[in-house]
Amino acid sequence: MQDRTKKQPLWVEYGEIYLDWLLGGRSGAHPSDPIRAKIAVEKLVERLKGSIVVHDPALNADFEADKAELAKIHGEAHIHGAIDDYVDSLWSGSRESMAKAGLAMFRGTVRAVRALLGGKARVAFNPQGAKHHAMRDNSSGFCLFNDMAWAALEFEAAGLKPLYLDWDIHAGDGVYELLRNTGIPTLSIHNGSLFPGNPNMQDRGRLSERHTVHQLDEHAYNWNVLDDDGDEGFKWAIDEAAKVIEGYAPNVILLAAGADGHEGQNGLGIRNQYTYAGFEYAADMVAELAEKHNAIVLIGGSGGYQPLDHTPEIWARVVERIYSRLSD
Ligand SMILES: [Zn+2]
Protein backbone atom coordinates (compact mmCIF):
# COMPACT_ATOMS: atom_id res chain seq x y z
CA MET A 1 0.00 0.00 0.00
CA GLN A 2 1.08 3.51 -0.66
CA ASP A 3 2.48 5.95 1.85
CA ARG A 4 -0.48 7.70 3.42
CA THR A 5 1.42 9.94 5.74
CA LYS A 6 1.20 12.91 3.45
CA LYS A 7 -2.06 14.64 2.73
CA GLN A 8 -3.34 13.91 -0.75
CA PRO A 9 -5.98 15.94 -2.58
CA LEU A 10 -9.44 14.65 -3.37
CA TRP A 11 -9.33 13.21 -6.90
CA VAL A 12 -12.38 14.19 -8.96
CA GLU A 13 -13.27 13.11 -12.48
CA TYR A 14 -15.45 15.71 -14.16
CA GLY A 15 -15.58 17.46 -17.51
CA GLU A 16 -18.04 19.45 -19.57
CA ILE A 17 -18.56 16.37 -21.73
CA TYR A 18 -20.74 14.98 -18.93
CA LEU A 19 -23.28 17.69 -19.73
CA ASP A 20 -23.82 16.08 -23.14
CA TRP A 21 -25.67 13.27 -21.37
CA LEU A 22 -29.12 14.63 -22.09
CA LEU A 23 -32.21 12.55 -21.58
CA GLY A 24 -34.22 15.77 -21.59
CA GLY A 25 -33.48 19.46 -22.00
CA ARG A 26 -30.77 21.36 -20.19
CA SER A 27 -30.85 23.02 -16.76
CA GLY A 28 -32.85 20.63 -14.68
CA ALA A 29 -35.47 19.84 -17.32
CA HIS A 30 -34.90 16.11 -16.79
CA PRO A 31 -34.66 14.80 -13.23
CA SER A 32 -31.32 13.16 -13.98
CA ASP A 33 -29.79 16.23 -15.64
CA PRO A 34 -25.99 16.04 -15.20
CA ILE A 35 -26.00 19.69 -14.20
CA ARG A 36 -26.05 18.10 -10.73
CA ALA A 37 -22.49 16.88 -11.34
CA LYS A 38 -21.28 20.33 -12.35
CA ILE A 39 -22.85 21.97 -9.28
CA ALA A 40 -21.51 19.30 -6.91
CA VAL A 41 -17.97 19.73 -8.22
CA GLU A 42 -18.21 23.52 -7.96
CA LYS A 43 -19.26 23.17 -4.32
CA LEU A 44 -16.35 20.83 -3.56
CA VAL A 45 -13.83 23.10 -5.29
CA GLU A 46 -15.10 26.00 -3.19
CA ARG A 47 -15.12 24.10 0.09
CA LEU A 48 -11.90 22.11 -0.25
CA LYS A 49 -9.90 24.94 -1.82
CA GLY A 50 -6.45 23.58 -2.67
CA SER A 51 -7.19 20.04 -1.51
CA ILE A 52 -9.00 18.96 -4.66
CA VAL A 53 -7.87 18.26 -8.20
CA VAL A 54 -10.41 17.95 -11.02
CA HIS A 55 -9.44 15.80 -13.99
CA ASP A 56 -11.29 15.95 -17.29
CA PRO A 57 -12.06 12.43 -18.54
CA ALA A 58 -12.47 13.73 -22.10
CA LEU A 59 -8.78 14.57 -22.41
CA ASN A 60 -6.55 12.12 -24.28
CA ALA A 61 -9.40 9.71 -24.92
CA ASP A 62 -8.36 6.38 -26.44
CA PHE A 63 -11.44 4.55 -27.67
CA GLU A 64 -9.63 1.31 -28.33
CA ALA A 65 -8.31 1.30 -24.76
CA ASP A 66 -11.83 2.07 -23.50
CA LYS A 67 -13.21 -0.87 -25.45
CA ALA A 68 -10.63 -3.20 -23.96
CA GLU A 69 -11.69 -2.20 -20.45
CA LEU A 70 -15.40 -2.42 -21.30
CA ALA A 71 -14.88 -5.92 -22.65
CA LYS A 72 -14.02 -7.08 -19.14
CA ILE A 73 -17.63 -6.60 -18.06
CA HIS A 74 -19.78 -6.08 -21.16
CA GLY A 75 -20.67 -8.13 -24.20
CA GLU A 76 -19.39 -7.28 -27.66
CA ALA A 77 -22.75 -6.27 -29.13
CA HIS A 78 -23.53 -3.81 -26.34
CA ILE A 79 -20.12 -2.15 -26.61
CA HIS A 80 -20.16 -2.06 -30.42
CA GLY A 81 -23.67 -0.62 -30.59
CA ALA A 82 -22.92 2.26 -28.27
CA ILE A 83 -19.31 3.05 -29.14
CA ASP A 84 -19.22 2.41 -32.86
CA ASP A 85 -22.81 3.07 -33.92
CA TYR A 86 -23.83 5.48 -31.12
CA VAL A 87 -27.03 3.48 -30.71
CA ASP A 88 -28.57 2.32 -27.44
CA SER A 89 -32.01 1.65 -26.03
CA LEU A 90 -31.62 4.59 -23.62
CA TRP A 91 -32.07 7.01 -26.53
CA SER A 92 -33.56 6.97 -29.99
CA GLY A 93 -31.55 6.92 -33.17
CA SER A 94 -27.81 7.41 -33.47
CA ARG A 95 -26.56 10.01 -30.98
CA GLU A 96 -22.81 10.41 -30.95
CA SER A 97 -22.76 12.98 -28.16
CA MET A 98 -24.79 10.76 -25.83
CA ALA A 99 -22.62 7.74 -26.51
CA LYS A 100 -19.42 9.69 -25.98
CA ALA A 101 -20.72 11.27 -22.76
CA GLY A 102 -21.70 7.85 -21.44
CA LEU A 103 -18.28 6.48 -22.34
CA ALA A 104 -16.56 9.45 -20.66
CA MET A 105 -18.45 8.70 -17.44
CA PHE A 106 -17.07 5.17 -17.54
CA ARG A 107 -13.57 6.43 -18.40
CA GLY A 108 -13.74 8.81 -15.43
CA THR A 109 -14.07 5.85 -13.09
CA VAL A 110 -11.29 3.97 -14.90
CA ARG A 111 -8.96 6.91 -14.38
CA ALA A 112 -10.02 7.37 -10.77
CA VAL A 113 -9.20 3.72 -10.09
CA ARG A 114 -5.80 4.08 -11.75
CA ALA A 115 -5.10 7.12 -9.55
CA LEU A 116 -6.11 5.25 -6.39
CA LEU A 117 -4.03 2.19 -7.34
CA GLY A 118 -1.10 4.42 -8.22
CA GLY A 119 -1.12 6.03 -4.79
CA LYS A 120 -2.04 9.44 -6.16
CA ALA A 121 -5.14 9.73 -3.99
CA ARG A 122 -6.95 7.95 -1.19
CA VAL A 123 -10.43 9.22 -2.01
CA ALA A 124 -11.80 9.73 -5.53
CA PHE A 125 -15.20 10.93 -6.75
CA ASN A 126 -16.91 10.57 -10.10
CA PRO A 127 -20.27 12.33 -9.84
CA GLN A 128 -21.51 10.64 -13.02
CA GLY A 129 -20.14 7.28 -11.91
CA ALA A 130 -21.79 4.29 -10.21
CA LYS A 131 -24.06 3.49 -13.13
CA HIS A 132 -25.30 0.53 -11.14
CA HIS A 133 -28.16 -0.78 -13.30
CA ALA A 134 -26.09 -1.48 -16.43
CA MET A 135 -26.03 -5.20 -17.29
CA ARG A 136 -23.49 -7.25 -19.21
CA ASP A 137 -25.41 -7.12 -22.48
CA ASN A 138 -27.59 -4.06 -22.15
CA SER A 139 -28.03 -0.67 -20.58
CA SER A 140 -30.76 -0.21 -17.98
CA GLY A 141 -32.24 2.50 -15.80
CA PHE A 142 -30.33 5.45 -17.34
CA CYS A 143 -27.06 3.46 -16.95
CA LEU A 144 -24.96 2.67 -20.03
CA PHE A 145 -21.80 1.00 -18.66
CA ASN A 146 -21.23 -0.53 -15.26
CA ASP A 147 -18.18 1.31 -14.01
CA MET A 148 -18.37 0.09 -10.40
CA ALA A 149 -18.41 -3.59 -11.32
CA TRP A 150 -15.38 -2.89 -13.53
CA ALA A 151 -13.67 -1.06 -10.64
CA ALA A 152 -14.30 -3.88 -8.17
CA LEU A 153 -12.71 -6.41 -10.51
CA GLU A 154 -9.78 -4.12 -11.18
CA PHE A 155 -9.06 -3.64 -7.47
CA GLU A 156 -9.32 -7.36 -6.88
CA ALA A 157 -6.93 -8.07 -9.76
CA ALA A 158 -4.48 -5.72 -8.09
CA GLY A 159 -4.55 -7.89 -4.97
CA LEU A 160 -6.81 -5.66 -2.88
CA LYS A 161 -10.04 -6.52 -1.01
CA PRO A 162 -12.86 -4.43 -2.48
CA LEU A 163 -16.39 -4.16 -1.08
CA TYR A 164 -19.30 -2.44 -2.83
CA LEU A 165 -21.87 -0.42 -0.86
CA ASP A 166 -24.87 1.15 -2.61
CA TRP A 167 -27.39 3.44 -0.88
CA ASP A 168 -29.10 4.70 -4.02
CA ILE A 169 -32.83 4.25 -3.44
CA HIS A 170 -32.91 1.70 -6.29
CA ALA A 171 -31.31 -1.71 -5.85
CA GLY A 172 -27.86 -1.95 -7.44
CA ASP A 173 -28.89 -4.88 -9.60
CA GLY A 174 -26.32 -4.52 -12.39
CA VAL A 175 -23.41 -4.57 -9.97
CA TYR A 176 -24.92 -7.53 -8.15
CA GLU A 177 -25.43 -9.51 -11.36
CA LEU A 178 -21.92 -8.78 -12.62
CA LEU A 179 -20.20 -9.61 -9.33
CA ARG A 180 -22.42 -12.34 -7.86
CA ASN A 181 -20.05 -15.14 -8.79
CA THR A 182 -16.83 -13.36 -7.89
CA GLY A 183 -16.85 -13.44 -4.09
CA ILE A 184 -16.67 -9.65 -3.95
CA PRO A 185 -19.27 -8.47 -1.41
CA THR A 186 -22.10 -6.31 -2.71
CA LEU A 187 -24.29 -4.42 -0.23
CA SER A 188 -27.39 -2.54 -1.35
CA ILE A 189 -29.80 -0.39 0.67
CA HIS A 190 -32.92 0.41 -1.31
CA ASN A 191 -36.68 0.73 -1.39
CA GLY A 192 -38.11 -2.73 -1.97
CA SER A 193 -41.06 -1.45 -4.01
CA LEU A 194 -39.10 0.44 -6.66
CA PHE A 195 -37.30 -0.46 -9.90
CA PRO A 196 -35.70 -2.84 -10.76
CA GLY A 197 -37.58 -5.47 -8.73
CA ASN A 198 -34.83 -8.07 -8.76
CA PRO A 199 -36.22 -10.99 -6.69
CA ASN A 200 -32.76 -11.82 -5.40
CA MET A 201 -32.63 -8.35 -3.84
CA GLN A 202 -36.23 -7.32 -3.19
CA ASP A 203 -39.13 -9.36 -1.83
CA ARG A 204 -42.30 -7.90 -3.32
CA GLY A 205 -44.33 -10.03 -0.94
CA ARG A 206 -42.97 -8.22 2.09
CA LEU A 207 -43.42 -4.57 1.17
CA SER A 208 -45.24 -3.78 4.39
CA GLU A 209 -42.10 -4.29 6.45
CA ARG A 210 -38.43 -3.47 6.30
CA HIS A 211 -36.72 -6.64 5.23
CA THR A 212 -33.49 -8.19 4.11
CA VAL A 213 -32.95 -10.43 1.09
CA HIS A 214 -29.41 -11.62 1.58
CA GLN A 215 -27.69 -14.13 -0.70
CA LEU A 216 -24.97 -15.24 1.65
CA ASP A 217 -23.41 -17.75 -0.76
CA GLU A 218 -22.91 -14.87 -3.19
CA HIS A 219 -21.77 -12.39 -0.56
CA ALA A 220 -24.74 -10.22 -1.51
CA TYR A 221 -26.65 -8.26 1.13
CA ASN A 222 -29.84 -6.31 0.59
CA TRP A 223 -31.74 -4.09 2.99
CA ASN A 224 -35.18 -3.03 1.84
CA VAL A 225 -36.63 0.12 3.34
CA LEU A 226 -40.24 1.19 2.93
CA ASP A 227 -42.10 3.80 0.96
CA ASP A 228 -41.90 6.97 3.02
CA ASP A 229 -39.29 5.43 5.30
CA GLY A 230 -37.19 8.25 6.67
CA ASP A 231 -33.80 8.45 8.31
CA GLU A 232 -34.90 5.84 10.83
CA GLY A 233 -35.06 3.22 8.07
CA PHE A 234 -31.89 4.47 6.45
CA LYS A 235 -29.99 4.31 9.75
CA TRP A 236 -31.33 0.80 10.46
CA ALA A 237 -29.83 -0.37 7.19
CA ILE A 238 -26.61 1.60 7.57
CA ASP A 239 -26.01 0.15 11.04
CA GLU A 240 -26.58 -3.37 9.74
CA ALA A 241 -24.34 -2.74 6.74
CA ALA A 242 -21.61 -1.48 9.06
CA LYS A 243 -21.56 -4.85 10.83
CA VAL A 244 -21.22 -6.67 7.51
CA ILE A 245 -18.45 -4.35 6.34
CA GLU A 246 -16.67 -4.84 9.65
CA GLY A 247 -16.73 -8.57 9.09
CA TYR A 248 -15.11 -8.31 5.66
CA ALA A 249 -12.51 -5.71 6.67
CA PRO A 250 -12.14 -4.40 3.09
CA ASN A 251 -9.23 -2.20 2.09
CA VAL A 252 -11.22 -0.68 -0.78
CA ILE A 253 -14.75 0.66 -0.37
CA LEU A 254 -16.72 1.37 -3.55
CA LEU A 255 -19.65 3.62 -2.74
CA ALA A 256 -22.68 4.33 -4.90
CA ALA A 257 -23.81 7.46 -3.08
CA GLY A 258 -27.23 7.92 -4.65
CA ALA A 259 -29.13 10.93 -3.37
CA ASP A 260 -32.52 9.89 -4.72
CA GLY A 261 -33.86 8.78 -1.35
CA HIS A 262 -33.97 12.43 -0.30
CA GLU A 263 -37.32 13.84 0.76
CA GLY A 264 -39.39 16.20 -1.32
CA GLN A 265 -40.29 16.75 -4.96
CA ASN A 266 -37.95 14.76 -7.19
CA GLY A 267 -39.45 14.58 -10.65
CA LEU A 268 -39.79 10.80 -10.69
CA GLY A 269 -42.34 10.40 -7.95
CA ILE A 270 -40.01 8.51 -5.63
CA ARG A 271 -41.41 8.44 -2.11
CA ASN A 272 -38.65 8.33 0.41
CA GLN A 273 -37.88 10.68 3.21
CA TYR A 274 -34.19 10.65 3.92
CA THR A 275 -32.80 13.98 5.11
CA TYR A 276 -29.36 15.55 5.06
CA ALA A 277 -28.79 14.15 8.55
CA GLY A 278 -29.38 10.63 7.25
CA PHE A 279 -26.87 10.99 4.43
CA GLU A 280 -24.31 12.51 6.80
CA TYR A 281 -24.80 9.60 9.21
CA ALA A 282 -24.20 7.18 6.34
CA ALA A 283 -21.12 9.06 5.14
CA ASP A 284 -19.66 9.05 8.63
CA MET A 285 -20.07 5.28 8.84
CA VAL A 286 -18.12 4.83 5.61
CA ALA A 287 -15.45 7.27 6.75
CA GLU A 288 -15.06 5.57 10.12
CA LEU A 289 -14.72 2.08 8.69
CA ALA A 290 -12.41 3.23 5.89
CA GLU A 291 -10.20 4.87 8.47
CA LYS A 292 -10.23 1.81 10.71
CA HIS A 293 -9.33 -0.57 7.89
CA ASN A 294 -6.94 1.81 6.13
CA ALA A 295 -9.16 1.61 3.06
CA ILE A 296 -9.19 3.70 -0.05
CA VAL A 297 -12.59 4.96 -1.18
CA LEU A 298 -14.09 5.42 -4.64
CA ILE A 299 -17.38 7.31 -4.71
CA GLY A 300 -19.81 7.41 -7.63
CA GLY A 301 -22.88 9.63 -7.68
CA SER A 302 -25.40 7.12 -9.11
CA GLY A 303 -28.95 8.51 -8.85
CA GLY A 304 -30.34 11.79 -7.59
CA TYR A 305 -33.36 13.50 -9.02
CA GLN A 306 -33.19 16.97 -7.52
CA PRO A 307 -30.43 18.10 -9.88
CA LEU A 308 -30.39 21.79 -9.16
CA ASP A 309 -30.29 21.75 -5.37
CA HIS A 310 -30.49 18.71 -3.06
CA THR A 311 -28.64 16.13 -5.17
CA PRO A 312 -25.42 18.15 -5.62
CA GLU A 313 -25.52 19.37 -2.02
CA ILE A 314 -25.88 15.82 -0.67
CA TRP A 315 -23.06 14.54 -2.88
CA ALA A 316 -20.80 17.40 -1.84
CA ARG A 317 -21.47 16.80 1.85
CA VAL A 318 -20.96 13.04 1.61
CA VAL A 319 -17.71 13.35 -0.33
CA GLU A 320 -16.37 16.14 1.86
CA ARG A 321 -17.10 14.22 5.08
CA ILE A 322 -15.38 11.06 3.86
CA TYR A 323 -12.43 12.92 2.36
CA SER A 324 -11.91 15.14 5.40
CA ARG A 325 -11.91 12.22 7.81
CA LEU A 326 -9.39 10.28 5.74
CA SER A 327 -7.04 13.16 4.98
CA ASP A 328 -6.40 14.31 8.56
ZN1 LIG B 1 -31.60 5.50 -8.10
Residues whose N, C-alpha, C, O or C-beta is under 5 A from the ligand:
A	BS01	ZN	D168 I169 H170 G258 D260 G303
